[in-house]
């Protein structure tokens, strides 16, 4: 073997681990569709063009919120987004109404809960357990769960941020371990997008939430 060929051979061998590492990183960065339906799986009798929202007063559109984010999302997707949110609901309340939501035919179930758990001190373990049960039920029904975390709290509600941080860590970890589509609402809703109560998003905040869910769903909702 000539000197040039020996050098070329060594370069090619040394590149193999780098290429393999890149492949592993690429796989680790993939996000599952997170459901019994998913992008290429069977939705059964469900409608892969329809979404349903389970949440609290943020999804209801409390106060000076303008159009609630589920309606804004429906306009962006040009698809049906049914809003089953209940003001004051906790993750336990969301879990309690899920059966009725799944009795309908939406292929994607959007969950945005946890703020009231933080306020009432129910804790991250409770939220995680409720969400895990909801994810399991949604998948069993051949739908796809999409989970958002808790938006930040300021001013009069700032005292609950410590609980919210722990809840958000639990939500992110659960979604990662279960391969569930995750929407980081805490990141996209800034302090200036909150109303005077320091908890509920204003119109800009509602738009930011709608955009965040849209970015996650635009290539998935058929």
N, C-alpha and C positions, 0 to 999 in steps of 0.2 A: 504494500500500500504506500502511495506517495505521501509526502508530508502534508500536502494540501488536502488529500482525501482523509488523512487521519484527523486533521483539525476539523473538517466538515463533520466527520462521524462523531467527534466529541461534542460539538455544538448541538447536533441533533439529539444525542442522548441526554444532554443537560436540559434541553427544552422540554422533554417529555414530562418531568414532574411539574413544571410550570403550567403546561397545558392541562394536565390532570387536575391541578389545584384550581385552575380557572373553571373547569367543568364542575368541580364540587361546589365552588362558590356560586356558580350559576344555579345549580340545583337547590342549594340552600336558600337562595333568594326567591325561588318560585313560591307563589301563593296559591293554595288550593282554592277551587271554586267553593269548597266548604259545604257541600250539600249532597243530598241524595239525588238532586237534579243536576245542577252544575252546567258547565258550558257544553259538554258533549254527552252527558248522562241522560237517563230517562226521567222526565218529570212526571211520568204516569199520566193521570188525568188533569194535572195542574197546567195553568196557563203560564208559559215562560215569558210572556210579554207583560205580566202584571206583578205589581209589588203591593205589600201591605206593611204598614208601620205600626209598631208597638212601642209606646213611649209615654212621656209625661207632659206637663204643661208647656215645655219647650216646643214639642211637636204640635201641641194644640194651638200655640200662638198666643201666649199670654201677654196682656198689656199692649204696649206700643210696638207690636211685632210686625205689623203689616200682614202680608199673606204668609201663612205658616209654611215651613220648608217642605212638607210633603206635597202640597199643591204646586209649589215652585218646581220641585223635582219632576212631578207629572208633566208639567209644561216643557221641561227640558228634554225629557225622554220621549215625549209625545206618546205616553202610555198611561194606563190606569195605575194610580197609587192610592190605595184605600188607607185612610187615616183612622186607626183604632186607638190612638193615644188618649190617655185619661189624665186630667190635671191632678197632681198630687200623688200619682202612682209611683210605687217603688219597684224594684226588680221582682219582688214577691207578687205585687199586683199585676205586673206585666206577665209573669208566669201563669197567674190565675186565669187571665183572659185568653191565653194563647190557644186553648182548645177551640174556642169560638172562632178565632182568626183562621186556624188551620181547617176549620170546617168549610171555609170558602176555598177558592181555587188558585190564589196567588202563588206564583212560582218562587218569588223572592220575599223573604220576611226580614224587614229592617227593624233592628232593635236599638233603641236609644234610651237607656235608662241608667239609674245609678245616682243621680243628683239628690233625690229625696232620701236614698239610703244614707248618703253622706250626712245630710242634714239631721236625720233621725238617729244617726250613730249605729246603723245596723252592721256596718263593717264590710271589709273586702271579702271575707270568707263567705258571708251570706250572699253577696252579689255574685261571686264566682259560682256558688252552688246553684243558684237560680238560673244563671245564664247557661251553665253546663246542662241542666235539665231541659232548658228551652232548645238549645242546639240539638240535643239528642232527639227531642220530639219533632222538631222541624225536619231534620234529616230522615227520620222514620216516615214522615209524611211525604217524602220525595220533593221537598222544597229546599231552597238554599238560604241559610242564615247569613245576614250581613250585620255586623255589630259595630256601633259607634260607642265612644267613651264619653266621659263627663266633661262638659265645658268648664272653663275656669270660673271661679267665684271671687268677687272683689267687694270692697266696701262693707256693707252690713253682713254679707255672707262670707267674707274672707276667712272667718274663724272655722269654716268647714272645709277649707282647702286641704288641710292635712289628711282628712278622711278621703277626700276626692282623689288625692295623689295615690293613696294606697289602693283605692278601688280601681283607678285607671291602670295601675301596675298589674293588678289581678286580671283585668279585662284583656290587656295586651298579651299577658302570658297565656291565658286560656285560648285566645284566638290563635296564637302562634302554635301552641301544642296541638290544637285540634284542626289546624289548617283552615280556619274560618276567615272569611273576608272581613278585614278590620278597617274602620274609618276613624282617623284621629281628629275628632271634633275639638279636642282641647287645644290642638295646634292651630286650627284654622279660624277659631273664634277668638279674636283679640279683645283686650279690655275695653277698647272704644266701641266695640260691637255689642256691649251689654247695656241694658236699661239702668235706670237709676237705682233699682233694687240690688244691682250687682250680681244678679243670677240669670235673669231671662234675657235672651238675645233680642236686640232691636232688629229693624228690617235688614240692616247690613249683615247682622249675625245670622239671621234666617237664610239669607242668600248664600252666605259662606257655607252653611251646613248643607243646603241643597246642592251647591257645587261640589262639595266633598263626596256626597253620595253619588252624584251624577258621574264624577270621574271614576268611581269604582264600578259603576253599573253600565256605563254607556256602551261598552263592548261585550256585555253579557246579556242584557235584556234584549231579546230578539225583536 
